[in-house]
Amino acid sequence: MKKWQFMISVAVAMVAVLSLSVAAFAQGPQPGVGAPQGMGIGRGPGAGYGFRFGLNGGSLVDVTAEVTGVGVQDVAAELRAGKTFAEVATAHGKTAGDLVNAFLANRQAALKQSVADGRLTQAVADTMLSTMKANVEQHVNGTWQPRGMGYRFSAQ
């Protein structure tokens, strides 16, 4: 009887090992540790996270500072005082449209390259760009609320 118990235990262990190995091989080849994940658009740290605000061309605060010629800390101070990005731009002789266009420039170039490389279709790129444009227009005209892990600015 002990012989049968041993044989059944071995058979159960073999089935478990085989089922786990089949599941592991079914996943196919995986990218290397340093390979970008996701869409792979962008360069450097954060590549592959798509078109988050702050990556692939700078945050909206950075873009506003660049477009208006005002320092980043000064833009942040105006935003903390209750101004919108559009109001900051207008106060320094620019328009909300200037901010939107500058914000989207690098992202549009990355989308164009992704289409040329065959990673995206033109229809997908157009949809992504229109979504980005709608989102950034909302942020430009809305009240600024700092988010994230506290990089550079705090909510105080």
C-alpha positions as CSV (number, residue, x, y, z in Angstrom):
1,M,0.0,0.0,0.0
2,K,2.9,2.4,0.7
3,K,4.2,1.6,-2.8
4,W,0.9,2.9,-4.3
5,Q,1.0,6.1,-2.2
6,F,4.5,6.8,-3.3
7,M,3.6,6.2,-7.0
8,I,0.6,8.5,-6.8
9,S,2.6,11.2,-5.1
10,V,5.3,11.0,-7.8
11,A,2.6,11.2,-10.5
12,V,0.9,14.2,-8.9
13,A,4.3,16.0,-8.6
14,M,5.1,15.3,-12.3
15,V,1.7,16.6,-13.4
16,A,2.2,19.8,-11.3
17,V,5.7,20.4,-12.7
18,L,4.6,19.8,-16.3
19,S,1.5,22.1,-16.0
20,L,3.7,24.9,-14.6
21,S,6.3,24.5,-17.3
22,V,3.7,24.5,-20.1
23,A,2.2,27.7,-18.6
24,A,5.6,29.4,-18.5
25,F,6.5,28.4,-22.1
26,A,3.1,29.5,-23.4
27,Q,3.9,33.1,-22.6
28,G,6.5,33.3,-25.3
29,P,9.7,35.3,-25.4
30,Q,9.8,38.2,-23.0
31,P,11.8,41.5,-23.5
32,G,15.0,41.8,-21.7
33,V,15.3,43.6,-18.3
34,G,16.4,46.9,-19.9
35,A,14.0,46.9,-22.8
36,P,11.3,49.6,-22.8
37,Q,7.8,48.4,-22.0
38,G,4.4,49.5,-23.4
39,M,4.5,51.4,-26.6
40,G,8.1,52.1,-26.4
41,I,7.7,55.7,-27.4
42,G,10.1,58.2,-25.8
43,R,13.7,57.9,-24.7
44,G,15.5,57.4,-21.4
45,P,13.9,56.8,-18.0
46,G,10.2,56.4,-18.4
47,A,10.3,55.2,-22.0
48,G,7.4,53.1,-22.8
49,Y,4.9,54.7,-20.5
50,G,3.2,56.4,-23.4
51,F,2.5,60.1,-23.4
52,R,2.1,60.9,-19.7
53,F,2.2,64.5,-18.8
54,G,5.8,65.4,-18.0
55,L,7.4,62.8,-20.3
56,N,8.2,63.1,-24.0
57,G,8.6,66.8,-24.0
58,G,8.4,68.2,-20.5
59,S,5.5,68.9,-18.1
60,L,3.0,71.6,-18.8
61,V,4.8,73.8,-16.2
62,D,8.1,73.4,-18.0
63,V,6.4,74.1,-21.4
64,T,4.7,77.2,-20.0
65,A,8.1,78.5,-18.7
66,E,9.7,77.8,-22.0
67,V,7.0,79.5,-24.1
68,T,6.6,82.5,-21.9
69,G,10.3,83.0,-21.1
70,V,9.5,82.9,-17.3
71,G,11.4,80.7,-14.9
72,V,9.8,77.5,-13.8
73,Q,9.6,78.6,-10.2
74,D,7.8,81.8,-11.2
75,V,5.3,79.9,-13.3
76,A,4.6,77.6,-10.4
77,A,4.2,80.6,-8.0
78,E,1.6,82.1,-10.4
79,L,-0.2,78.8,-10.6
80,R,-0.2,78.4,-6.8
81,A,-1.7,81.9,-6.6
82,G,-4.7,80.6,-8.5
83,K,-4.0,81.5,-12.2
84,T,-4.6,79.0,-14.9
85,F,-1.9,78.1,-17.5
86,A,-3.8,80.2,-20.0
87,E,-3.8,83.2,-17.7
88,V,-0.1,82.8,-17.1
89,A,0.5,82.7,-20.8
90,T,-1.7,85.7,-21.5
91,A,0.1,87.7,-18.7
92,H,3.4,87.2,-20.6
93,G,2.2,87.9,-24.1
94,K,1.3,84.4,-25.3
95,T,-1.9,82.5,-25.8
96,A,-3.3,79.2,-24.6
97,G,-3.0,77.9,-28.1
98,D,0.8,78.6,-28.0
99,L,1.0,76.4,-24.9
100,V,-1.0,73.6,-26.4
101,N,1.0,73.6,-29.6
102,A,4.3,73.7,-27.8
103,F,3.2,70.9,-25.5
104,L,2.1,68.7,-28.3
105,A,5.1,69.3,-30.6
106,N,7.4,66.6,-29.2
107,R,4.6,64.2,-28.8
108,Q,3.4,64.7,-32.3
109,A,6.9,64.0,-33.6
110,A,7.1,60.8,-31.5
111,L,3.8,59.7,-32.9
112,K,4.9,60.4,-36.5
113,Q,8.1,58.4,-35.9
114,S,6.0,55.5,-34.4
115,V,3.8,55.5,-37.5
116,A,6.9,55.5,-39.8
117,D,8.4,52.6,-37.8
118,G,5.2,50.6,-38.1
119,R,4.5,50.5,-34.3
120,L,1.3,52.4,-34.7
121,T,-1.2,53.0,-37.5
122,Q,-2.0,56.5,-38.6
123,A,-5.6,56.1,-37.3
124,V,-4.3,55.2,-33.8
125,A,-1.8,58.0,-33.9
126,D,-4.5,60.5,-34.9
127,T,-6.8,59.3,-32.1
128,M,-4.0,59.5,-29.5
129,L,-3.0,63.0,-30.7
130,S,-6.6,64.3,-30.5
131,T,-7.0,62.8,-27.0
132,M,-3.8,64.4,-25.9
133,K,-4.9,67.8,-27.4
134,A,-8.3,67.6,-25.6
135,N,-6.6,66.7,-22.3
136,V,-3.9,69.4,-22.5
137,E,-6.6,72.1,-23.5
138,Q,-8.5,71.1,-20.4
139,H,-5.4,71.4,-18.2
140,V,-4.4,74.7,-19.8
141,N,-7.8,76.3,-19.1
142,G,-8.4,74.6,-15.8
143,T,-7.1,75.3,-12.3
144,W,-3.7,73.8,-11.6
145,Q,-3.5,71.0,-9.1
146,P,-0.1,69.6,-8.5
147,R,0.0,65.8,-8.6
148,G,2.6,63.1,-8.5
149,M,5.3,62.1,-6.1
150,G,6.3,65.6,-5.3
151,Y,8.9,66.1,-8.0
152,R,10.0,69.7,-8.1
153,F,6.8,71.3,-6.6
154,S,4.7,70.8,-3.6
155,A,1.0,71.7,-3.1
156,Q,1.9,74.3,-0.4
